[in-house]
């Protein structure tokens, strides 16, 4: 039995039911198969090794695509977790997602202080593990199997995550000796990870709740080529030189005061002149583009926010009303 696969340009091809994303990539070109990282199937990003059993619209992602980087950095988080487990037996894991540039993993290292030397040790271990080119294997498991596994392992964070999952929707991924609770997707194998840099360490409350334990959040980034990592690190250094907080102080543009609020700039004379010039430039550009300027009040009647729905949704936290002296009217600050 065949299925119909629709490619990004709208053309359709027929393939045997159960064909994988990798096999489709190979049927298009050997080069695409070598560089493929993941596949989008009907809007969802999958591993290239997953079987496609129904008609589908697909898009194959390489490193140059956002979907390819997503799978690459998600897989890198798992390799970092494997390195941590190898170096620090008994470590417990929270979540380890890809982010816009790289990935992180929240981990519980017990009483251990995790510093710069530890980052370097984990980096080295990650490269060692990546060179083994272990495959990422997806396995569907029952909720009981998953609970039994993490109870035996003693990882209460994964057990808590399992409470929110329904039986029949749970998957494990394994590469080398590391097994994780994960939806995926992942790249075919660890060998694609050629360059590793762990960037920094921060604290993060488990599930973002300050009443929970503070975990260690380790940030990192990886690339399929060492040159790309070097270029990225150079870009980060250049960005530091251009940090507005650094330049603002050095050029005497603005200052901050704890009494005012650390996120609220006090514009100094030079900064005020620069700001006014930017405002004038923007006004001229807007008028030239056909926009007519208007000015609205800094406050508005509470009824305005009730009508818009903002007061019901955000009033408790963001739209506390200002009362007139006789409390006959209520106003809110426009934001």
C-alpha positions in Angstrom: 0.0 0.0 0.0 1.3 3.4 -0.9 0.9 6.9 0.6 1.0 10.3 -1.1 3.7 12.7 0.1 3.4 16.4 -0.8 6.7 18.3 -1.0 7.1 22.0 -0.2 6.8 23.0 -3.9 3.4 21.3 -4.1 4.5 18.2 -6.1 3.4 14.8 -4.9 5.2 11.5 -4.8 4.0 8.1 -3.9 6.0 6.0 -1.4 5.4 2.7 0.4 3.5 3.0 3.7 5.9 3.2 6.6 8.7 5.0 4.7 10.9 7.2 6.9 11.9 10.8 6.5 15.5 9.7 5.8 14.4 7.4 3.0 12.4 10.2 1.4 15.4 12.6 1.7 17.6 9.9 0.0 15.1 9.5 -2.8 15.4 13.2 -3.5 19.2 13.4 -3.4 22.1 11.9 -1.6 23.3 15.3 -0.5 20.0 16.1 1.2 20.1 12.8 3.0 23.6 13.5 4.3 22.6 16.9 5.6 19.1 16.2 6.8 18.4 16.8 10.5 14.7 16.4 10.9 11.4 16.3 9.0 8.2 18.2 9.3 5.2 15.9 8.9 1.8 17.7 8.7 3.1 20.6 10.7 4.9 18.5 13.4 8.7 18.1 13.5 9.7 14.4 13.6 12.9 12.3 13.7 14.0 11.2 10.3 13.8 7.6 11.4 10.0 7.7 12.2 7.8 5.8 9.9 5.2 7.8 7.9 2.0 5.7 7.6 -0.5 8.2 6.1 -0.7 10.8 3.4 1.4 13.8 4.5 2.8 17.1 3.6 6.4 17.1 4.5 9.4 19.4 4.7 13.0 18.1 5.3 15.1 20.3 7.5 18.9 20.8 7.4 21.1 22.8 9.7 20.3 25.9 7.7 16.6 25.6 8.7 15.1 26.5 12.1 13.6 23.0 12.4 17.0 21.5 11.8 18.6 23.6 14.5 15.7 22.8 16.8 16.4 19.0 16.6 20.2 19.6 16.6 20.2 21.6 19.9 17.5 19.4 21.5 19.8 16.4 20.8 22.8 18.3 22.1 20.9 18.8 25.4 20.6 15.0 25.7 24.3 14.6 25.0 25.1 17.1 27.8 22.8 15.2 30.1 24.6 12.0 29.2 27.9 13.6 30.0 26.7 14.9 33.3 25.3 11.5 34.3 28.7 9.9 33.4 30.7 12.5 35.4 28.3 13.0 38.3 26.5 9.8 39.2 23.2 10.4 40.9 22.5 13.7 39.1 18.8 14.3 38.6 17.2 15.9 35.6 14.4 18.5 35.1 13.9 19.7 31.5 16.4 20.3 28.7 14.8 22.2 25.8 16.4 23.8 22.7 16.2 27.6 22.8 16.7 30.3 20.1 20.5 29.9 20.3 21.5 26.6 21.8 19.9 24.8 24.7 19.9 24.3 28.4 19.2 21.6 31.0 18.0 22.1 34.5 19.7 19.6 36.8 19.9 18.7 40.5 23.6 18.1 41.4 22.8 17.8 45.1 25.3 19.9 47.2 27.9 20.2 44.5 29.1 23.6 43.4 29.3 23.7 39.6 31.9 26.1 38.2 34.1 26.9 35.2 36.3 23.8 35.6 33.1 21.6 35.6 31.9 23.3 32.4 35.1 22.4 30.7 35.0 18.8 31.9 31.5 18.4 30.6 32.4 20.0 27.3 35.2 17.5 26.9 33.0 14.6 27.8 30.3 15.7 25.3 32.8 15.8 22.5 33.9 12.3 23.4 30.4 11.0 23.5 29.4 12.8 20.2 32.3 11.1 18.4 30.8 7.7 19.3 28.0 8.6 16.8 25.3 6.9 18.8 21.9 6.8 17.2 18.9 8.5 18.9 16.3 5.8 19.4 12.7 6.5 20.0 10.6 4.1 22.1 6.9 4.3 23.0 6.3 3.2 26.6 3.3 2.8 28.9 2.9 5.2 31.8 3.6 2.3 34.2 6.8 1.4 32.4 7.9 5.1 32.6 7.0 5.4 36.2 8.8 2.2 37.1 11.9 3.3 35.3 12.2 6.6 37.0 11.2 5.3 40.4 14.1 2.8 40.1 16.4 5.6 39.0 15.2 7.8 41.8 14.5 10.9 39.7 11.5 12.7 41.3 11.5 15.5 38.7 10.7 13.1 35.8 8.1 11.4 38.0 6.4 14.7 38.5 6.4 15.4 34.8 4.9 12.0 34.2 1.9 12.9 36.3 0.8 15.4 33.6 1.1 12.8 30.8 -1.6 10.4 29.6 -0.9 6.7 28.9 -0.3 6.2 25.2 1.4 9.5 24.7 4.8 8.8 26.4 8.1 8.2 24.6 11.6 7.6 25.7 14.7 8.5 23.8 18.1 6.7 24.2 21.5 7.5 22.9 24.4 5.5 24.2 23.8 4.7 27.9 21.5 7.6 28.5 17.7 7.3 28.5 15.3 10.3 28.9 11.6 11.1 28.9 11.2 13.1 25.8 8.8 13.9 22.9 11.6 14.6 20.5 12.5 15.3 17.8 16.2 14.4 17.5 18.9 14.2 14.8 19.9 10.7 13.5 23.1 10.4 15.5 25.4 12.2 17.8 28.2 12.3 15.2 26.8 15.5 13.6 27.8 17.4 16.8 31.3 18.5 16.1 31.8 21.7 18.2 30.6 22.3 21.8 30.6 25.3 24.1 29.0 25.4 27.5 28.3 29.1 28.0 27.2 29.7 31.6 25.4 28.4 34.7 22.4 30.0 36.4 19.9 29.1 39.0 16.3 28.2 38.1 13.4 27.2 40.4 11.9 23.8 39.4 9.0 24.5 37.1 9.5 28.3 37.6 8.0 28.1 41.1 9.9 29.9 43.8 8.6 27.5 46.4 10.3 24.6 44.6 14.0 23.7 44.8 16.6 25.8 43.0 18.1 23.7 40.2 21.3 24.3 38.3 20.6 25.5 34.7 23.5 24.9 32.3 23.4 26.7 29.0 25.3 25.5 25.9 25.5 25.7 22.2 26.8 23.3 19.6 27.5 23.4 15.8 28.2 20.9 13.1 31.4 22.7 12.3 34.1 24.2 14.5 34.4 27.2 12.4 30.7 28.1 13.0 31.3 27.9 16.8 34.3 30.2 16.5 32.2 32.7 14.5 29.4 32.6 17.0 31.7 33.2 20.0 33.3 36.1 18.1 29.8 37.5 17.5 29.0 37.2 21.2 32.2 39.1 22.1 31.4 41.9 19.6 27.9 42.1 21.1 29.3 42.6 24.6 31.3 45.6 23.3 28.1 47.1 22.0 25.9 46.3 25.0 23.7 49.3 25.6 24.2 49.2 29.3 28.0 49.3 28.9 27.9 52.0 26.2 25.3 54.1 28.0 27.5 54.4 31.1 30.7 55.0 29.1 29.2 57.7 26.9 27.2 59.3 29.7 23.9 58.7 28.0 21.9 57.5 30.9 22.1 56.2 34.4 20.2 53.9 36.7 19.2 54.2 40.3 17.8 51.6 42.7 15.5 54.3 44.2 13.9 54.8 40.8 14.1 51.2 39.5 16.9 49.3 37.9 15.0 48.9 34.6 14.2 52.7 34.3 16.8 54.9 32.7 17.5 58.4 33.8 18.5 60.3 30.6 21.5 62.5 31.1 22.1 65.6 28.9 24.0 63.8 26.1 21.4 60.9 26.1 18.5 63.4 26.1 19.8 65.1 23.0 20.3 61.7 21.3 16.9 60.5 22.3 15.2 63.7 21.0 17.0 63.4 17.6 15.8 59.8 17.3 12.3 60.9 18.1 12.4 63.6 15.5 13.8 61.2 12.9 11.0 58.7 13.7 8.2 61.4 13.5 9.5 62.6 10.1 9.7 59.0 8.8 6.2 58.2 10.0 4.7 61.3 8.4 6.6 60.6 5.2 5.1 57.1 5.2 1.6 58.6 5.5 0.9 58.3 9.2 -0.9 61.1 11.0 0.3 61.7 14.6 -2.1 61.6 17.5 -1.6 62.0 21.3 -3.6 60.0 23.8 -3.9 60.6 27.6 -1.6 58.9 30.0 -4.6 57.5 31.9 -7.9 56.1 30.9 -11.2 55.2 32.5 -11.4 51.8 34.1 -14.4 51.1 31.9 -12.1 51.2 28.8 -10.1 48.3 30.2 -13.2 46.4 31.2 -14.5 46.7 27.7 -11.3 45.6 26.1 -11.1 42.6 28.4 -7.7 43.6 29.8 -9.0 44.4 33.2 -10.6 41.0 33.7 -7.4 39.2 32.5 -4.7 41.4 33.9 -6.3 43.8 36.3 -5.1 42.1 39.5 -1.5 42.3 38.5 -1.2 45.2 36.0 -4.2 47.5 36.0 -4.8 48.6 39.5 -7.1 51.7 39.3 -6.4 55.2 40.5 -9.4 56.7 42.5 -10.5 60.3 42.4 -10.7 61.9 45.9 -14.4 61.3 46.2 -13.9 57.7 44.7 -16.6 58.4 42.1 -14.3 57.6 39.2 -11.5 55.1 38.6 -8.7 55.4 36.1 -5.9 53.2 35.0 -2.4 54.1 33.6 -2.1 53.6 29.8 0.8 51.2 29.1 
